[in-house]
Amino acid sequence: KQEVTQIPAALSVPEGENLVLNCSFTDSAIYNLQWFRQDPGKGLTSLLLIQSSQREQTSGRLNASLDKSSGRSTLYIAASQPGDSATYLCAALDRGSTLGRLYFGRGTQLTVWP
Amino acid sequence: DTGVSQDPRHKITKRGQNVTFRCDPISEHNRLYWYRQTLGQGPEFLTYFQNEAQLEKSRLLSDRFSAERPKGSFSTLEIQRTEQGDSAMYLCASSYFTSRGMSSYNSPLHFGNGTRLTVT
């Protein structure tokens, strides 16, 4: 069974810092890896999706990388802002199922203070 | 806005009662998923549909839980004889899936805002 771990569980930084959030997964036979943002009491917003054949994806101040061989993905946030405060979740889509089951980590709770 | 919508947003019920949640996916999406999330945890997979067919169910989906997607559009998730352990956020998501020969593609999942269930 796929297991996804996220480190750190929580992070508190001043505005302007560059951040790295880590995600690791146990089974490298993934179809893709997706990063989500979740605000308190809300659903998930998709940030970036990296296909298994890709190494990274970028959107604005966000950059996600994928290293399947080591079972790791990182989310890099440049020049953090208070509006970035949220929980960030990574999820791996297994090839083993009919591409239907995402395995989530517990998330990294990010606080960016002014 | 044509995102995934869920109803109700909040549901408080007494133990032993039955509850039903509804999810309307993005109209072009043929796949619909149900996840459950408890406080401090990531979402856990419950089940998913492709069109009206239920393709996979988690062991978390006990016989008190049933999900339907009768016409391949909206879906309902029913919990019978609710227990306090059922208290959670129930999230619905949708995606577009296509396959041709050996290759297949699943678009990013789009989630709704969830239904928060509290069982007292």
Interface residues (C-beta under 8 A of the other chain):
Chain A: V4 Y31 N32 Q34 F36 G41 K42 G43 L44 T45 S46 L49 L89 A91 L93 S97 T98 L99 G100 R101 L102 Y103 F104 G105 R106 G107
Chain B: V4 Q6 R31 Y33 Y35 G40 Q41 G42 P43 E44 F45 Y48 Q50 L55 E56 S58 L91 A93 F97 S104 N106 P108 L109 H110 F111 G112 N113 G114 R116
